[in-house]
Amino acid sequence: MSTSSKNDGTDRELLTRKISIGYISAAHGVRGEIRIVPLTDYPERFSHMDSLKLYSPEGAFVRALRIRNIRGDAGRGELIVEGDPTDRDEAKALVGLSIMIDPEERAPLTKGEFWVDDLIGLQVRDGEGHALGRVSDFFATGGSELYEVRDEDGALHYIPAVAEFVKDIDLSSGTITVELIEGLW
């Protein structure tokens, strides 16, 4: 029911504006190629990009890397990028950098999909309109996604992000309507 992530810039405001879509995991070969691990539900986006914007683990912009060629299978978890580095040492210096985009560059979503960033902070209500709490986090587990909801007393509750429980997400009103079963809350 949802997708995406959020990540870093050099200050707190910038941190919430950049979206992490991957990171450089290793140097590859001797001609400066790098391996990247996509962190996006849309890894095919890399084949349409001319450059990658690279950020340090602290969120500072490091550089843009021009892409000459991308090969590999994003479905297997890694892509090989041939770009600006011309030797292995230059490529090794890029390992650990994050690949980030601006929110406007996110892939378009289909009906019923939402960005995690947009769901955090939404008010969760039951079918009768009673406030249960606010979405405080999101977890992608092996079987399904979970919304972490913090109630007024600070207790955490977990609601599977599936149509059986989540009946409506209304970003304009800032609410998620859920139908709970006995023992879920």
Phi, psi and omega in degrees: 000348181212172181199169171104183178203175176225157180198205208267159169213191184276338177233172185301319180295316179294327179305321184276353182263338183266145181244124178279126179243001179170178176210161179272120185262334184191161168279153181226124178072195184249357184258018175090012177287155179233154172260134175239147176252115178291139176238047185220151174285354183233065183295341179296343179303327183298327181290347180255002183266144177269335181208163177243132176268119186256137182231146178288166176301335177278351177099005179278137176296132180256308181183167171259136180250118179288136181261127173260325182200144174232134176219165180117187184236106180298333178296334177274351175109347180218151174235151175256126181245127172259120184214216184298319182302141182251352177215169185298322180297317177298319180294319180297328179292343181268349183301134180095349179284146179269148175257119185232157177228166173280152181306328181293342182269002179296153178292146177294145180260156175269170180301135180089357175256145180219153174280135179308318180306325182281340182272330180298129179095350179293145177284130177259129181233151174277178183298340179266003177091004180284133179289130179255331183156197180234147176293121181252341179196175184217137180230132174263107179263177181299317185271314181210171178270152180233139170265129173268125182241126177260122180276179183300331180273359179090359179287147180259140178228152182237128181240123176299135181274065180231157185300334179299327183251321182267109185267330181201139172238118182238097182296326182294325178264353178073033183229153170237127178258129182237156173243114185265150173255161181302132179091347180285326182262000000 
